[in-house]
Amino acid sequence: MEEVILVPKPGIPKADLFVKHAEEDYGINRKELKTLRYEICLSYSTARLTVESDQVPQALRKKTSIKSGP
């Protein structure tokens, strides 16, 4: 089974400690959440690839475009 695990970003002071406490207090990396995050990422990736496909009509791509960035 595929999973997405939350880990601290390197170079951020105290990030390891923050994630450690979030795991202990809130269970942010428990099995069901890791699996759910993977399923959401897979759905997003599939939607994005579909919308960006040349086989999807331009009007539909524009209507359903996924915005990236701010």
C-alpha positions, 0 to 999 in steps of 0.5 A, a space after each residue: 500500500 502506498 502512503 504519504 508521510 509528513 516529515 520536517 523540512 530540512 533547515 527549519 529550526 525545531 521542525 524535528 521537535 514540532 513533527 515529533 510532538 505532532 505525531 505523539 499528540 495528534 497522530 499525524 502519521 498514523 496509518 489511515 492518515 498516511 493512506 488518505 494523503 496518498 489517495 488525495 495526492 493520487 486523485 489530484 495528480 490524475 485530475 491535473 494530468 487529465 486537464 493538461 492532456 492535449 486530448 481534452 478540448 481547450 474549452 474544458 481545460 480552461 473551465 476546469 483548470 487547476 491553478 498552481 501557485 499564488 
